[in-house]
Amino acid sequence: MRKYPLYLLLLAAALAGCGKPDTSASAAVVTNAPPQDSLPSGRIAERVADRLPHVHLNRDAFNDTIATNALSLFIDSLDYDHSFFLASDIAEFQLQATNLDDMVKSGKTDFAQLVLDRFKERVTNRVAYVNQLLNNSFDLDTQETYRWKRDTAPWPTDEAEWNDLWHKKVKNDYVARLAAVQSGVDDEAQKTTNAVTGAKAAKVLTPVDSVRERYKQYQLMIESNLDSEALLQRYLSAFTRSYDPHSDYLSPRGVEDFDINMSLSLVGIGATLRSEDGAAKIEKLIAGGPAEQDGRLQPGDKIIAVAQGAAEPVSILYWPLSKAVRIIRGEKGTKVVLTVIPADDATGTRT
């Protein structure tokens, strides 16, 4: 674990987004709405439904076909590997598929919250099951097959199938972490380069604790980051992407995130970042910036926690990159302490 105090020399900060920006984007519906507390979601939804058929190149009607596609896109945006929801959940949601266009036209977006609430229930259930599995040892002598790419796989039909899927999923996570740890144990060169003068001794997570922490942080991310503004953006973007995959609805915060993505720079600490494995990974250091002058941060390091001054570090694992930069920003001369996983830690178990 390395904790680096850095003094911000400049105020402006912008980050590379969670993925590379798609400069071929054909459309973005932008709403100059008030701050989140007074975000008029109903009027925004009405406006999106009204304007899309007129401003999009396709000129397609905002109808049942669009709504049905939007539902699939919205569900996939939450449960991309089809492992949290049950088939019965999907069947229940699909009963409303052809009504969603009319709901959005009338400014009703509460269906999105219904789906999210069910998703949170399923995540809570699965994280509890993960902990149950990790409290017992895995039989590594039994050969099993796990299909890790499940974006087109059917959802589990019952609890037995659900549990079997998650047993294999978590076992796969554990074996992958175990293999990563074992592959780096005897790498003396890595041990040498991991040493940082003046840093506290690193706490090395066991494979079990590493997997447990991963799911804990994922649950925290779902609970804390999908607020009403983020949910509205995700839901309405499902409708815009039904017109084409490069069209999005951007909320006020989404506009800021878009600008961050396009600028590809973080001036506050002097680094460009991108999201990887739930952490903010440093892509490169800006010449002459605070990080380069300090000399300890390196490309490939992953920022996992941030502390302002002498305050306790706040984990930023699984945070949207734009939210992470907000905690980094501060007045000129602000002391920021970053907790990072070194780039040369192949195991990723140092926290």
TAMO-V541463 format. One record per pair of residues at least 4 apart in sequence whose ideal C-beta (glycine too) atoms are under 6 Angstrom apart, sorted by the first residue. I is the first residue (numbers start at 1). J is the second residue. D is the distance in whole Angstrom. If there is no record, write none. Layout:
i & j & d
I & J & D
I & J & D
//
This chain:
i & j & d
1 & 202 & 4
1 & 350 & 6
2 & 196 & 5
2 & 199 & 5
2 & 340 & 5
3 & 337 & 5
3 & 339 & 5
4 & 296 & 5
4 & 338 & 5
5 & 335 & 5
5 & 337 & 5
6 & 269 & 5
6 & 290 & 5
6 & 294 & 6
6 & 336 & 5
7 & 333 & 6
7 & 335 & 6
8 & 268 & 5
8 & 330 & 6
8 & 334 & 5
9 & 290 & 5
10 & 267 & 5
12 & 267 & 5
13 & 266 & 6
13 & 267 & 6
13 & 268 & 3
13 & 325 & 5
13 & 329 & 5
14 & 260 & 4
14 & 263 & 4
14 & 265 & 6
15 & 260 & 5
15 & 266 & 5
15 & 273 & 5
15 & 321 & 5
15 & 325 & 5
16 & 264 & 5
16 & 272 & 5
16 & 273 & 5
16 & 274 & 5
17 & 261 & 3
17 & 321 & 6
18 & 275 & 4
18 & 321 & 5
21 & 261 & 4
21 & 262 & 6
22 & 246 & 6
25 & 246 & 4
26 & 244 & 6
26 & 246 & 5
27 & 56 & 6
27 & 247 & 4
28 & 248 & 5
28 & 250 & 5
29 & 48 & 6
29 & 240 & 6
29 & 249 & 5
30 & 250 & 5
30 & 255 & 6
31 & 44 & 5
33 & 39 & 5
33 & 252 & 5
34 & 38 & 4
36 & 229 & 5
39 & 229 & 6
40 & 44 & 6
41 & 109 & 5
41 & 232 & 5
42 & 107 & 3
45 & 104 & 5
45 & 107 & 5
45 & 109 & 5
46 & 107 & 5
47 & 51 & 6
48 & 52 & 6
48 & 236 & 5
48 & 249 & 6
49 & 62 & 5
49 & 104 & 5
49 & 105 & 4
51 & 55 & 5
52 & 56 & 5
52 & 62 & 6
53 & 61 & 6
53 & 62 & 5
56 & 243 & 5
58 & 243 & 5
62 & 66 & 6
62 & 101 & 6
63 & 101 & 6
64 & 98 & 4
66 & 242 & 5
67 & 100 & 4
67 & 101 & 4
68 & 97 & 5
69 & 242 & 4
70 & 74 & 6
70 & 238 & 4
70 & 239 & 4
70 & 242 & 5
71 & 97 & 5
73 & 238 & 4
73 & 241 & 5
74 & 235 & 6
74 & 238 & 4
76 & 80 & 6
77 & 234 & 6
78 & 119 & 5
79 & 84 & 5
79 & 85 & 5
80 & 151 & 6
81 & 150 & 4
82 & 150 & 5
82 & 153 & 5
82 & 155 & 5
84 & 122 & 4
84 & 123 & 6
85 & 89 & 4
85 & 90 & 6
85 & 122 & 6
85 & 155 & 5
86 & 155 & 6
86 & 156 & 6
87 & 155 & 4
87 & 157 & 5
89 & 118 & 6
90 & 155 & 5
99 & 103 & 6
103 & 108 & 4
112 & 231 & 6
112 & 235 & 4
116 & 231 & 6
123 & 219 & 6
123 & 222 & 5
127 & 215 & 5
127 & 219 & 5
129 & 166 & 6
130 & 170 & 5
130 & 215 & 5
133 & 170 & 5
134 & 208 & 5
134 & 212 & 5
138 & 171 & 5
138 & 174 & 6
144 & 168 & 6
146 & 168 & 4
146 & 172 & 5
156 & 161 & 4
156 & 162 & 4
156 & 165 & 6
157 & 161 & 5
166 & 170 & 6
173 & 211 & 5
174 & 207 & 6
174 & 211 & 5
177 & 207 & 4
177 & 210 & 5
177 & 211 & 6
178 & 207 & 4
180 & 347 & 5
181 & 207 & 6
181 & 347 & 5
181 & 349 & 6
184 & 190 & 6
184 & 346 & 4
184 & 347 & 5
190 & 344 & 6
193 & 344 & 5
194 & 342 & 5
194 & 344 & 6
194 & 345 & 6
202 & 350 & 5
204 & 349 & 5
205 & 209 & 4
205 & 210 & 4
205 & 349 & 5
205 & 351 & 6
210 & 349 & 5
217 & 317 & 4
217 & 318 & 5
218 & 318 & 6
220 & 224 & 6
221 & 225 & 5
221 & 318 & 3
226 & 230 & 5
226 & 231 & 5
229 & 251 & 5
229 & 253 & 6
233 & 237 & 6
233 & 249 & 6
233 & 251 & 4
233 & 254 & 5
236 & 249 & 4
237 & 241 & 6
237 & 248 & 5
237 & 249 & 5
240 & 247 & 4
240 & 248 & 6
240 & 249 & 5
241 & 245 & 5
243 & 247 & 5
250 & 254 & 4
250 & 255 & 5
250 & 258 & 6
257 & 322 & 4
260 & 322 & 5
264 & 272 & 6
265 & 272 & 6
266 & 271 & 5
266 & 273 & 6
268 & 328 & 5
268 & 329 & 6
269 & 290 & 5
269 & 291 & 5
270 & 286 & 4
270 & 289 & 2
270 & 290 & 5
270 & 291 & 4
270 & 292 & 6
271 & 282 & 5
271 & 285 & 5
271 & 291 & 5
272 & 283 & 4
272 & 284 & 5
273 & 280 & 5
273 & 282 & 6
274 & 281 & 6
274 & 283 & 6
275 & 321 & 5
276 & 281 & 4
278 & 317 & 5
278 & 318 & 4
279 & 302 & 4
279 & 304 & 5
280 & 303 & 4
280 & 324 & 5
281 & 302 & 5
282 & 299 & 5
282 & 301 & 5
284 & 299 & 5
285 & 291 & 5
285 & 292 & 4
291 & 297 & 4
297 & 301 & 6
298 & 343 & 5
300 & 343 & 3
301 & 340 & 5
301 & 342 & 6
301 & 343 & 5
302 & 341 & 4
303 & 338 & 5
303 & 340 & 5
304 & 317 & 6
304 & 339 & 6
305 & 313 & 4
305 & 315 & 5
305 & 339 & 4
306 & 314 & 6
306 & 316 & 6
306 & 327 & 5
306 & 328 & 6
306 & 338 & 6
307 & 311 & 5
307 & 313 & 4
307 & 337 & 4
309 & 335 & 5
313 & 339 & 5
316 & 324 & 5
319 & 323 & 5
319 & 324 & 5
328 & 336 & 6
330 & 334 & 3
341 & 345 & 6
341 & 350 & 6
345 & 350 & 5
//
